[in-house]
Amino acid sequence: MKENYLLKTEQAQRLYSNTAKNLPIIDFHNHITLKDIVNDRKFNNIYELWLECDPYKHRLMRICGIPEFFITGGAEPYEKFKKYCEIFPHLAGNPVYDWSRMELSSIFGINELPCRENAKKIFDATGEMLSSSEYTNNAILSRFNIEYQSPVASILDELSDFDGKKTAPSLRGDELLLPTEKLKNDLSTASDIKITDDDSYTNAICKLLDRFEKADCKFADHALDDGFFEEDSKKQEILIRLGNEYAKRGWTLLLHLDAKRKTSSRLRAIAGAAGGYAASGGRFDTSALCDLLGKMEDSGALPRTVLFPLTMSDQTTLAILEGSFSEDGIKGKIQLGPAWWWCDHSFGIKNALDSIASFGVLSEFIGMTTDSRSILSFVRHDYFRRIFCSYLDELNSKNELDMTYETMTEIVEKVCYKNAYERIKKNEKI
């Protein structure tokens, strides 16, 4: 990759090289496999590291007509890798094309464009590197300057592998909104509280939330998928009570909005629940969301909340909410989050930044998180930082804002590091 990739001006290059490039990473929400960190996994080949757990790449292979046998099927690792390389030159324009080049360049020093002709060469060269102690799971992670990351964990998961310092859990609470009888029984057993009604159900959850508190949890995540507000209001009532509890603990609530996960039942059976075939549900019901947040506020306390819309057209509408639930002494109480999933490309990132800058306060933006299963996805912080430095200088020049270089440096530091750092260190109780 070119040294000044995505950095359009000399000022942007200066902001990046002097400031953004060297800031530690705070990754407040991801799906990294914690056992791979604990065991310092050794990858046998680049397929295991680069393709096996990456539904973004799987999706593109399907779109290009690659048979499932070479994606999640029984083909040998090299054959799967080769198929991806064969289509790679034709993926230009998709962010996976950019991320893949950045991953190969930053981790392996490979700047060739993958293709049919060099697939074997890249497979063998990376295989040799991966056989050394310098390319184990944790050795690769150490290259990213990660100060803190927060992999998701369900309410009943074992938390002893989290060190509470560099890695702390983020609660994944989707199952809590539609509890099965099995979940209720498991919660009763784990909490030693017999669940007979709404109050005892909440009390059982709270007792287990104490475990997350001890593990230094600072974030709780809930997916409000397509049709959430059209379903049984019981889910909303549970989320309101949980939101009150998160607020008491000083946690930040992450709301991922409008994924349509039920598309192809055939692909779901083949590739599992996170197989890369989900879609966006369309425009989200902002009025219903405001009603939900208002009920949290009225019933006890509204936690600081970050909104992740899956439709770009919702970014502007939700950015306006930054000023709708403000509270004394709390910065960015409700805010638009980083461009997520189908939006986390250059176009979506810039649209989110435009929305925040126009309708909120850009300098209070919480910044980037990967929300990914691949350890190589940490390159997306660098991707975001390069885009942000160019965006900020362009905003300053085009709109004649007269920001000094020093002011732009301060904003880069806040957005790329300090604002997320404040979420994990201050633990402001509401």
C-alpha positions as CSV (number, residue, x, y, z in Angstrom):
1,M,0.0,0.0,0.0
2,K,1.2,3.5,-0.7
3,E,2.3,5.5,2.4
4,N,-0.2,8.2,1.8
5,Y,-3.1,6.0,0.9
6,L,-6.4,7.9,1.3
7,L,-4.5,11.0,2.6
8,K,-5.4,13.6,-0.1
9,T,-3.5,16.7,1.1
10,E,-0.2,17.5,2.8
11,Q,-2.1,18.7,5.8
12,A,-4.0,15.4,6.1
13,Q,-0.7,13.5,5.7
14,R,0.7,15.6,8.5
15,L,-2.3,15.0,10.8
16,Y,-2.1,11.3,10.2
17,S,1.7,10.8,10.5
18,N,2.2,13.1,13.5
19,T,-1.0,12.2,15.5
20,A,-3.5,9.6,14.3
21,K,-1.1,6.9,13.2
22,N,0.5,6.6,16.6
23,L,-2.6,6.7,18.8
24,P,-3.5,3.5,20.7
25,I,-6.6,1.6,19.7
26,I,-9.7,1.4,21.9
27,D,-11.9,-1.2,20.2
28,F,-15.1,-1.1,22.3
29,H,-17.1,-3.7,20.4
30,N,-16.0,-6.8,18.5
31,H,-16.6,-10.5,18.1
32,I,-13.0,-11.7,18.4
33,T,-12.6,-15.2,19.8
34,L,-11.2,-14.8,23.3
35,K,-9.9,-18.4,23.4
36,D,-7.6,-17.6,20.5
37,I,-6.1,-14.9,22.7
38,V,-5.8,-17.1,25.8
39,N,-4.3,-20.0,23.8
40,D,-2.3,-17.7,21.5
41,R,-3.5,-19.6,18.5
42,K,-1.1,-20.6,15.8
43,F,-2.6,-20.5,12.3
44,N,-1.7,-23.3,9.9
45,N,-2.2,-21.2,6.8
46,I,-3.5,-17.9,5.5
47,Y,-7.0,-19.4,4.8
48,E,-7.5,-20.0,8.6
49,L,-6.4,-16.4,9.4
50,W,-7.8,-14.5,6.4
51,L,-10.9,-16.2,5.1
52,E,-12.3,-18.9,7.4
53,C,-14.1,-16.5,9.8
54,D,-14.8,-13.6,7.5
55,P,-18.4,-13.5,6.2
56,Y,-17.6,-10.2,4.3
57,K,-15.3,-12.2,2.0
58,H,-17.6,-15.1,1.8
59,R,-20.5,-12.9,0.6
60,L,-18.4,-11.5,-2.2
61,M,-17.3,-15.0,-3.3
62,R,-21.0,-16.0,-3.5
63,I,-21.9,-12.9,-5.5
64,C,-19.1,-13.8,-8.0
65,G,-20.6,-17.2,-8.4
66,I,-18.0,-19.2,-6.5
67,P,-19.5,-22.6,-5.4
68,E,-20.1,-23.0,-1.7
69,F,-17.8,-25.9,-1.7
70,F,-14.9,-23.4,-2.1
71,I,-16.3,-21.0,0.6
72,T,-17.6,-22.9,3.6
73,G,-17.6,-26.4,2.1
74,G,-15.1,-29.3,2.0
75,A,-12.4,-27.9,-0.4
76,E,-8.8,-27.8,0.9
77,P,-7.6,-24.5,2.4
78,Y,-5.4,-23.6,-0.6
79,E,-8.2,-24.2,-3.1
80,K,-10.5,-21.8,-1.1
81,F,-7.8,-19.2,-0.9
82,K,-7.1,-19.6,-4.6
83,K,-10.7,-19.0,-5.5
84,Y,-10.7,-15.8,-3.5
85,C,-7.5,-14.6,-5.2
86,E,-9.1,-15.4,-8.7
87,I,-11.9,-12.9,-8.1
88,F,-10.0,-10.4,-6.1
89,P,-8.9,-8.0,-8.9
90,H,-12.5,-7.6,-9.8
91,L,-13.6,-6.6,-6.3
92,A,-12.3,-3.0,-6.7
93,G,-14.7,-0.5,-5.3
94,N,-15.8,-2.7,-2.4
95,P,-14.3,-1.9,1.0
96,V,-13.2,-5.6,1.4
97,Y,-10.8,-4.9,-1.5
98,D,-9.2,-2.1,0.4
99,W,-9.1,-3.9,3.7
100,S,-7.6,-7.0,2.1
101,R,-4.8,-5.1,0.6
102,M,-4.2,-3.3,3.9
103,E,-4.2,-6.6,5.8
104,L,-1.6,-8.2,3.4
105,S,0.6,-5.1,3.4
106,S,0.6,-4.2,7.1
107,I,0.9,-7.7,8.5
108,F,2.8,-9.7,5.9
109,G,4.5,-6.9,3.9
110,I,2.9,-8.2,0.7
111,N,2.0,-5.4,-1.7
112,E,1.1,-7.5,-4.7
113,L,-2.5,-7.6,-5.8
114,P,-3.8,-11.1,-5.2
115,C,-4.8,-12.9,-8.4
116,R,-4.9,-16.3,-9.9
117,E,-1.3,-16.2,-11.0
118,N,0.3,-15.3,-7.6
119,A,-2.1,-17.2,-5.3
120,K,0.3,-20.1,-4.7
121,K,3.2,-17.7,-4.1
122,I,1.2,-15.7,-1.5
123,F,-0.1,-18.9,0.1
124,D,3.4,-20.4,0.5
125,A,5.0,-17.1,1.6
126,T,2.4,-16.4,4.3
127,G,2.4,-20.0,5.4
128,E,6.1,-19.8,6.1
129,M,5.6,-16.6,8.1
130,L,2.7,-18.1,10.0
131,S,4.8,-21.0,11.1
132,S,7.0,-18.7,13.2
133,S,6.4,-17.3,16.7
134,E,6.2,-13.8,15.2
135,Y,2.9,-14.6,13.6
136,T,0.8,-16.2,16.3
137,N,-2.6,-14.8,17.2
138,N,-1.2,-12.5,19.9
139,A,1.9,-11.6,18.0
140,I,-0.3,-10.3,15.2
141,L,-2.5,-8.4,17.6
142,S,0.5,-6.7,19.1
143,R,1.2,-5.0,15.8
144,F,-1.9,-2.9,16.1
145,N,-1.1,-1.0,19.4
146,I,-4.4,-2.1,21.0
147,E,-4.8,-0.6,24.4
148,Y,-8.2,-2.0,25.1
149,Q,-10.7,-4.3,23.3
150,S,-14.1,-5.5,24.3
151,P,-15.2,-8.8,22.8
152,V,-18.9,-9.7,23.3
153,A,-20.1,-12.2,25.9
154,S,-23.5,-13.6,26.6
155,I,-25.0,-13.3,30.1
156,L,-24.1,-16.9,31.1
157,D,-20.7,-17.0,29.5
158,E,-17.6,-17.8,31.6
159,L,-15.7,-14.5,32.1
160,S,-12.5,-15.7,33.8
161,D,-10.5,-15.3,30.6
162,F,-11.1,-11.6,30.5
163,D,-8.2,-9.8,32.2
164,G,-10.3,-6.6,32.9
165,K,-7.5,-4.4,31.6
166,K,-6.6,-5.0,28.0
167,T,-9.6,-7.2,27.4
168,A,-13.0,-6.7,29.1
169,P,-16.4,-8.2,28.1
170,S,-19.1,-6.3,26.3
171,L,-22.5,-7.8,27.2
172,R,-24.4,-9.2,24.2
173,G,-28.0,-9.0,25.5
174,D,-30.2,-10.1,22.6
175,E,-31.4,-13.3,24.1
176,L,-32.5,-11.5,27.2
177,L,-35.3,-9.6,25.4
178,L,-37.0,-12.8,24.3
179,P,-36.2,-15.3,27.0
180,T,-36.9,-19.0,26.5
181,E,-37.9,-21.2,29.4
182,K,-34.5,-22.8,29.2
183,L,-32.8,-19.4,29.5
184,K,-35.0,-18.6,32.5
185,N,-34.1,-21.9,34.2
186,D,-30.4,-21.3,33.5
187,L,-30.6,-17.8,34.9
188,S,-32.4,-19.1,38.0
189,T,-29.7,-21.7,38.5
190,A,-26.8,-19.3,37.9
191,S,-28.3,-16.5,40.1
192,D,-30.0,-18.6,42.7
193,I,-33.1,-16.5,42.2
194,K,-36.4,-18.3,41.4
195,I,-37.9,-16.5,38.4
196,T,-41.7,-16.1,38.7
197,D,-42.4,-12.7,37.3
198,D,-40.9,-9.6,35.6
199,D,-39.2,-8.4,38.8
200,S,-37.6,-11.7,39.7
201,Y,-36.4,-12.0,36.1
202,T,-34.8,-8.6,36.2
203,N,-33.3,-9.4,39.6
204,A,-31.7,-12.6,38.3
205,I,-30.2,-10.7,35.4
206,C,-28.9,-8.0,37.7
207,K,-27.1,-10.5,39.9
208,L,-25.3,-11.8,36.8
209,L,-24.6,-8.3,35.6
210,D,-22.5,-8.0,38.8
211,R,-20.2,-10.6,37.3
212,F,-19.7,-8.4,34.2
213,E,-19.1,-5.4,36.5
214,K,-16.3,-7.2,38.3
215,A,-14.8,-8.1,34.9
216,D,-14.8,-4.3,34.1
217,C,-17.6,-4.4,31.5
218,K,-18.4,-0.9,30.2
219,F,-20.7,-1.7,27.2
220,A,-24.0,-3.6,26.6
221,D,-25.1,-4.4,23.1
222,H,-28.6,-5.0,21.8
223,A,-29.6,-5.6,18.2
224,L,-33.0,-4.0,17.3
225,D,-33.5,-5.8,14.1
226,D,-35.9,-5.0,11.3
227,G,-39.5,-5.1,12.7
228,F,-38.4,-4.8,16.3
229,F,-41.0,-2.2,17.1
230,E,-43.8,-4.2,15.3
231,E,-43.2,-7.2,17.6
232,D,-44.5,-8.0,21.1
233,S,-44.0,-4.9,23.3
234,K,-42.6,-7.2,26.0
235,K,-39.2,-7.0,24.4
236,Q,-39.2,-3.2,24.7
237,E,-40.3,-3.4,28.3
238,I,-37.4,-5.7,29.2
239,L,-34.9,-3.4,27.3
240,I,-36.2,-0.4,29.2
241,R,-35.5,-2.1,32.5
242,L,-32.1,-3.3,31.4
243,G,-31.3,0.2,30.1
244,N,-32.0,1.5,33.6
245,E,-29.6,-1.0,35.0
246,Y,-26.9,-0.2,32.5
247,A,-27.2,3.5,33.4
248,K,-26.8,2.8,37.1
249,R,-23.6,1.0,36.4
250,G,-22.2,3.7,34.1
251,W,-22.2,1.5,31.0
252,T,-22.8,2.6,27.5
253,L,-25.7,1.0,25.6
254,L,-24.9,0.1,21.9
255,L,-28.0,-0.2,19.8
256,H,-27.5,-1.9,16.4
257,L,-30.5,-1.0,14.3
258,D,-32.4,-2.5,11.4
259,A,-30.5,-5.7,10.3
260,K,-32.7,-8.1,8.3
261,R,-31.2,-11.4,9.3
262,K,-33.9,-13.7,7.8
263,T,-33.2,-13.7,4.1
264,S,-32.1,-17.1,2.5
265,S,-33.0,-20.0,4.7
266,R,-30.8,-22.1,2.4
267,L,-27.7,-20.0,3.1
268,R,-28.5,-19.9,6.8
269,A,-28.6,-23.7,6.9
270,I,-25.2,-23.8,5.1
271,A,-23.3,-20.9,6.7
272,G,-24.9,-20.4,10.1
273,A,-26.4,-17.3,11.7
274,A,-23.5,-15.0,10.8
275,G,-22.8,-16.2,7.3
276,G,-22.7,-13.0,5.4
277,Y,-26.2,-13.1,3.7
278,A,-28.1,-10.6,6.0
279,A,-29.6,-7.5,4.5
280,S,-30.7,-4.0,5.7
281,G,-34.4,-3.7,6.7
282,G,-34.8,-0.2,5.2
283,R,-35.7,3.0,7.1
284,F,-35.8,2.7,10.8
285,D,-38.7,3.9,13.0
286,T,-37.1,6.9,14.6
287,S,-40.3,7.9,16.4
288,A,-40.5,4.5,18.1
289,L,-36.8,4.7,19.0
290,C,-37.3,8.1,20.7
291,D,-40.2,6.7,22.6
292,L,-38.1,3.8,23.8
293,L,-35.3,6.1,24.9
294,G,-37.8,8.5,26.5
295,K,-39.3,5.7,28.6
296,M,-35.9,4.7,29.8
297,E,-35.2,8.2,30.9
298,D,-38.7,8.6,32.6
299,S,-38.6,5.2,34.3
300,G,-35.2,5.6,36.0
301,A,-32.2,6.5,34.0
302,L,-31.1,6.6,30.3
303,P,-27.6,5.2,29.8
304,R,-25.2,6.9,27.4
305,T,-26.2,5.3,24.1
306,V,-24.5,4.9,20.7
307,L,-26.7,4.2,17.7
308,F,-25.6,2.1,14.8
309,P,-28.0,2.3,11.8
310,L,-27.6,-0.2,9.0
311,T,-29.1,2.2,6.4
312,M,-27.1,5.2,5.4
313,S,-30.2,7.4,5.0
314,D,-30.8,7.0,8.7
315,Q,-27.4,8.4,9.7
316,T,-28.6,12.0,9.4
317,T,-31.9,11.5,11.3
318,L,-30.2,9.7,14.1
319,A,-27.3,12.2,14.3
320,I,-29.8,14.8,15.3
321,L,-30.8,12.9,18.4
322,E,-27.4,13.9,19.9
323,G,-29.2,17.0,21.1
324,S,-32.5,15.4,22.1
325,F,-31.6,13.7,25.3
326,S,-28.8,15.8,26.7
327,E,-28.0,15.8,30.4
328,D,-25.9,18.0,32.6
329,G,-22.2,17.2,32.7
330,I,-22.4,14.2,30.2
331,K,-20.8,14.6,26.8
332,G,-22.4,12.9,23.8
333,K,-25.2,11.3,25.9
334,I,-26.9,9.9,22.7
335,Q,-24.9,9.9,19.5
336,L,-24.5,8.3,16.1
337,G,-21.9,5.6,16.1
338,P,-19.3,4.6,13.6
339,A,-20.5,3.5,10.2
340,W,-21.5,-0.2,10.7
341,W,-21.6,-3.3,8.5
342,W,-23.1,-2.3,5.1
343,C,-22.0,1.3,5.9
344,D,-18.4,0.9,7.0
345,H,-16.8,1.9,3.7
346,S,-15.4,5.3,2.7
347,F,-18.7,6.5,1.4
348,G,-20.6,5.5,4.6
349,I,-17.9,6.8,7.0
350,K,-17.9,10.2,5.3
351,N,-21.7,10.3,5.3
352,A,-21.7,9.6,9.0
353,L,-19.0,12.3,9.7
354,D,-21.0,14.8,7.6
355,S,-24.2,14.0,9.6
356,I,-22.4,14.3,13.0
357,A,-20.6,17.5,12.0
358,S,-23.8,19.1,10.6
359,F,-26.2,18.1,13.3
360,G,-24.1,17.3,16.4
361,V,-20.6,18.0,17.6
362,L,-17.9,16.2,15.6
363,S,-15.3,16.5,18.3
364,E,-17.4,14.4,20.7
365,F,-17.8,11.5,18.3
366,I,-16.8,8.1,19.9
367,G,-14.9,7.0,16.9
368,M,-14.2,3.7,15.3
369,T,-14.8,0.1,16.4
370,T,-14.3,-3.0,14.3
371,D,-17.4,-5.1,15.2
372,S,-15.7,-8.0,13.5
373,R,-14.7,-11.6,14.0
374,S,-11.2,-11.3,12.4
375,I,-8.2,-10.1,14.2
376,L,-6.9,-8.6,11.0
377,S,-9.9,-6.3,11.0
378,F,-8.0,-3.9,13.3
379,V,-6.6,-2.4,10.1
380,R,-10.0,-0.7,9.9
381,H,-8.9,1.7,12.6
382,D,-6.1,2.8,10.3
383,Y,-8.6,2.9,7.4
384,F,-10.9,5.2,9.4
385,R,-8.1,7.4,10.7
386,R,-6.8,8.1,7.2
387,I,-10.3,8.9,6.0
388,F,-10.9,11.1,9.1
389,C,-7.7,13.1,8.7
390,S,-8.5,13.8,5.0
391,Y,-12.1,14.6,5.9
392,L,-11.2,17.1,8.7
393,D,-8.7,19.0,6.5
394,E,-11.2,19.1,3.6
395,L,-13.9,20.3,5.9
396,N,-11.6,23.0,7.2
397,S,-10.5,24.2,3.8
398,K,-13.8,23.9,1.8
399,N,-16.0,25.5,4.5
400,E,-13.3,28.1,5.5
401,L,-13.6,27.2,9.2
402,D,-10.2,28.7,10.0
403,M,-9.3,25.8,12.4
404,T,-5.6,25.9,13.4
405,Y,-3.5,22.8,12.9
406,E,-3.4,22.6,16.7
407,T,-7.2,22.5,16.9
408,M,-7.4,19.8,14.2
409,T,-4.8,17.8,16.1
410,E,-6.9,18.0,19.3
411,I,-10.0,16.8,17.4
412,V,-8.1,13.9,15.8
413,E,-6.9,12.8,19.2
414,K,-10.4,13.0,20.7
415,V,-12.2,11.2,17.9
416,C,-9.5,8.5,17.2
417,Y,-8.7,7.8,20.9
418,K,-9.7,10.0,23.8
419,N,-13.5,9.9,23.5
420,A,-13.6,6.1,23.6
421,Y,-11.0,6.1,26.3
422,E,-13.3,8.2,28.5
423,R,-16.0,5.6,28.2
424,I,-13.8,2.9,29.6
425,K,-12.0,4.8,32.3
426,K,-14.4,7.3,33.9
427,N,-17.3,5.0,34.5
428,E,-19.7,7.9,35.3
429,K,-22.7,6.6,37.2
430,I,-26.0,8.2,36.3
